[in-house]
């Protein structure tokens, strides 16, 4: 799997680049993930805002609810929601497509013709997954923060000024960069895992179905592990912003 990821990175700058295929795959990923992502982001942001709002009320720190909920959504929830839906919706379909081509021996036919299946099929799909993950991460961040603002201010009686002021006081630009970097890496991992399992299914249609299930589970496990490592590194390298 790591070898396939390295081969994909090596094949990205090679020509000819499949621009049309990349655009089609990005549109496909977007079409199957935009609506579910938005529908998940709203309640997720609301749950974080309500839970943190209740906690801050207990300790008398209601003025920090905005910063805590917005940073939790931006740094953790948004990239993970994006990655899980890109892997679960787009990655599973990508794995099924590649797996079907593999058992029909289309991949072998491309290699016989001297066409690299990685450059022709895998690279456009992985890049499409990365682009959509980056865009969806921005959408989830905005929708989640707005949902958290609405539920904290409207339902819990929070102060709009305090919500925004605390966010402005504690949030910093690297928080956005680490969120986008996580989304980029998650999209790449989801695409590579789906491609790997699609290129190596067991025999027959049942093998393709098993490969799809394995791709989703493996991607989820890797994403949570990568998130733990990146979060630990970020908290060590980037000092928190003080009041």
C-alpha positions as CSV (number, residue, x, y, z in Angstrom):
1,X,0.0,0.0,0.0
2,X,2.8,2.4,0.8
3,X,4.6,1.4,-2.4
4,X,1.4,2.2,-4.4
5,X,1.2,5.6,-2.6
6,X,4.8,6.3,-3.6
7,X,4.1,5.3,-7.2
8,X,1.1,7.6,-7.4
9,X,3.2,10.5,-6.2
10,X,5.9,9.7,-8.8
11,X,3.3,9.5,-11.5
12,X,1.6,12.8,-10.8
13,X,4.1,15.0,-12.7
14,X,4.4,12.6,-15.6
15,X,2.8,13.4,-19.0
16,X,0.3,13.0,-20.4
17,X,-1.8,13.9,-17.4
18,X,-5.5,12.8,-17.6
19,X,-7.1,16.2,-16.9
20,X,-10.6,15.2,-18.2
21,X,-10.6,12.0,-16.1
22,X,-9.5,13.9,-13.0
23,X,-12.3,16.4,-13.4
24,X,-14.8,13.7,-13.9
25,X,-13.6,11.8,-10.9
26,X,-13.6,15.0,-8.7
27,X,-17.1,15.7,-9.8
28,X,-18.2,12.2,-9.0
29,X,-16.7,12.4,-5.5
30,X,-18.3,15.7,-4.9
31,X,-21.7,14.6,-6.2
32,X,-21.9,11.6,-3.8
33,X,-20.4,13.4,-0.7
34,X,-21.6,17.1,-0.7
35,X,-25.1,16.5,0.7
36,X,-24.2,13.9,3.3
37,X,-21.3,15.9,4.5
38,X,-23.5,19.0,5.0
39,X,-26.2,17.0,6.7
40,X,-23.6,15.5,9.1
41,X,-21.8,18.7,9.8
42,X,-24.9,20.6,11.1
43,X,-25.7,18.1,14.0
44,X,-22.1,17.5,14.7
45,X,-21.4,21.1,15.2
46,X,-24.5,21.5,17.2
47,X,-23.6,18.6,19.5
48,X,-20.1,20.0,20.1
49,X,-21.5,23.4,20.8
50,X,-24.2,22.2,23.2
51,X,-21.9,19.9,25.1
52,X,-19.2,22.5,25.5
53,X,-21.8,25.1,26.3
54,X,-23.1,23.0,29.1
55,X,-19.6,22.3,30.4
56,X,-18.5,26.0,30.3
57,X,-21.6,27.0,32.2
58,X,-20.8,24.6,35.0
59,X,-17.3,26.0,35.4
60,X,-18.3,29.6,34.8
61,X,-16.5,30.1,31.6
62,X,-19.3,30.7,29.1
63,X,-17.3,33.4,27.3
64,X,-14.9,30.6,26.0
65,X,-17.7,28.5,24.4
66,X,-17.2,30.0,21.0
67,X,-13.4,29.4,20.8
68,X,-13.7,25.9,22.2
69,X,-16.4,24.7,19.9
70,X,-15.1,26.4,16.8
71,X,-11.5,25.1,17.3
72,X,-12.8,21.6,18.0
73,X,-14.8,21.7,14.8
74,X,-12.0,23.2,12.8
75,X,-9.1,21.1,13.9
76,X,-10.7,17.7,14.6
77,X,-14.3,17.3,13.5
78,X,-14.2,18.9,10.1
79,X,-11.2,16.9,8.6
80,X,-12.5,13.6,10.1
81,X,-16.1,14.1,8.8
82,X,-14.7,14.9,5.4
83,X,-12.4,12.0,5.3
84,X,-15.0,9.4,6.6
85,X,-17.5,10.5,3.9
86,X,-14.9,10.7,1.1
87,X,-13.7,7.2,2.1
88,X,-17.2,5.7,2.8
89,X,-19.0,7.1,-0.2
90,X,-16.4,8.0,-2.9
91,X,-13.7,5.6,-1.9
92,X,-16.0,2.5,-1.8
93,X,-17.3,3.4,-5.3
94,X,-13.8,3.9,-6.5
95,X,-12.7,0.5,-5.1
96,X,-15.6,-1.2,-6.7
97,X,-14.9,0.3,-10.1
98,X,-11.2,-0.6,-10.0
99,X,-12.0,-4.0,-8.6
100,X,-14.5,-4.7,-11.4
101,X,-11.9,-3.6,-14.0
102,X,-9.3,-5.9,-12.4
103,X,-11.5,-9.1,-12.4
104,X,-12.5,-8.3,-16.0
105,X,-8.7,-8.2,-16.8
106,X,-8.9,-4.6,-18.1
107,X,-5.9,-3.7,-15.9
108,X,-3.8,-6.5,-17.4
109,X,-4.9,-5.4,-20.9
110,X,-3.6,-1.9,-20.2
111,X,-0.3,-3.2,-19.1
112,X,0.0,-5.4,-22.2
113,X,-0.6,-2.3,-24.3
114,X,2.2,-0.5,-22.5
115,X,-0.2,1.9,-20.6
116,X,0.5,2.4,-16.9
117,X,-2.8,1.7,-15.1
118,X,-1.5,3.8,-12.2
119,X,-1.0,6.9,-14.3
120,X,-4.1,6.3,-16.4
121,X,-6.7,5.3,-13.8
122,X,-5.3,5.7,-10.2
123,X,-3.7,9.1,-10.3
124,X,-6.8,11.0,-11.6
125,X,-9.0,9.3,-9.0
126,X,-6.6,10.0,-6.1
127,X,-6.1,13.7,-7.1
128,X,-9.9,14.0,-7.4
129,X,-10.4,12.6,-3.9
130,X,-7.8,15.1,-2.5
131,X,-9.3,18.1,-4.2
132,X,-12.8,17.2,-3.0
133,X,-11.5,16.5,0.5
134,X,-10.0,20.0,0.6
135,X,-13.1,21.7,-0.6
136,X,-15.4,19.7,1.6
137,X,-13.3,20.4,4.6
138,X,-13.8,24.1,4.1
139,X,-17.6,23.6,3.7
140,X,-17.8,21.5,6.9
141,X,-15.8,24.1,8.8
142,X,-18.2,26.9,7.8
143,X,-21.4,24.8,8.3
144,X,-20.2,23.4,11.6
145,X,-19.2,26.7,13.1
146,X,-22.4,28.3,12.0
147,X,-24.4,25.4,13.4
148,X,-22.5,25.7,16.7
149,X,-23.1,29.4,16.8
150,X,-26.9,29.0,16.2
151,X,-27.4,26.3,18.8
152,X,-25.2,28.0,21.4
153,X,-26.7,31.5,21.0
154,X,-30.3,30.6,20.2
155,X,-30.9,27.5,22.3
156,X,-28.5,28.0,25.2
157,X,-28.9,31.7,25.6
158,X,-25.2,32.5,24.8
159,X,-24.0,36.0,23.9
160,X,-23.1,36.5,20.2
161,X,-20.4,39.0,21.0
162,X,-18.7,36.7,23.5
163,X,-18.9,33.7,21.1
164,X,-17.2,35.6,18.3
165,X,-14.7,37.5,20.6
166,X,-13.4,34.3,22.2
167,X,-13.0,32.6,18.8
168,X,-11.1,35.7,17.5
169,X,-9.0,35.7,20.7
170,X,-7.9,32.1,20.7
171,X,-8.0,31.0,17.0
172,X,-5.0,31.5,14.8
173,X,-4.2,30.9,11.1
174,X,-2.2,27.6,11.7
175,X,-5.4,26.1,13.0
176,X,-6.8,26.4,9.4
177,X,-3.6,25.2,7.8
178,X,-3.5,22.0,9.9
179,X,-7.2,21.4,9.1
180,X,-6.5,21.7,5.4
181,X,-3.4,19.6,5.6
182,X,-5.3,16.8,7.4
183,X,-8.0,16.9,4.8
184,X,-5.4,16.7,2.0
185,X,-3.6,13.8,3.6
186,X,-6.9,12.0,4.5
187,X,-8.1,12.3,0.9
188,X,-4.8,10.9,-0.4
189,X,-4.9,8.0,2.0
190,X,-8.5,7.2,1.2
191,X,-7.8,7.2,-2.5
192,X,-4.6,5.1,-2.2
193,X,-6.3,2.5,0.0
194,X,-9.3,2.2,-2.2
195,X,-7.1,1.8,-5.3
196,X,-4.9,-0.8,-3.6
197,X,-7.8,-3.0,-2.6
198,X,-9.4,-2.5,-6.0
199,X,-6.2,-3.6,-7.7
200,X,-5.9,-6.7,-5.5
201,X,-9.3,-8.3,-5.0
202,X,-10.0,-11.9,-4.4
203,X,-11.4,-13.9,-7.3
204,X,-14.9,-13.1,-8.6
205,X,-17.6,-10.5,-7.7
206,X,-17.6,-11.6,-4.1
207,X,-13.9,-10.7,-3.9
208,X,-14.7,-7.2,-5.1
209,X,-17.4,-6.8,-2.4
210,X,-15.0,-7.9,0.2
211,X,-12.3,-5.6,-1.1
212,X,-14.7,-2.6,-0.8
213,X,-15.5,-3.5,2.8
214,X,-11.8,-3.9,3.7
215,X,-10.9,-0.6,2.0
216,X,-13.4,1.3,4.1
217,X,-12.3,-0.3,7.4
218,X,-8.6,0.0,6.7
219,X,-9.1,3.7,5.7
220,X,-11.0,4.5,8.9
221,X,-8.3,2.8,11.1
222,X,-5.5,4.7,9.3
223,X,-7.3,8.0,9.5
224,X,-7.7,7.9,13.2
225,X,-4.1,6.9,13.7
226,X,-2.8,9.7,11.4
227,X,-5.1,12.1,13.2
228,X,-3.6,11.2,16.5
229,X,0.0,11.6,15.2
230,X,-0.7,14.9,13.4
231,X,-2.5,16.4,16.4
232,X,0.3,15.5,18.7
233,X,2.9,17.0,16.4
234,X,0.9,20.2,15.9
235,X,0.3,20.8,19.6
236,X,4.1,20.4,20.2
237,X,5.2,22.7,17.3
238,X,2.6,25.4,17.3
239,X,2.2,27.3,20.6
240,X,-1.3,28.2,21.7
241,X,-2.5,31.7,21.2
242,X,-3.0,33.6,24.5
243,X,-5.7,36.0,25.4
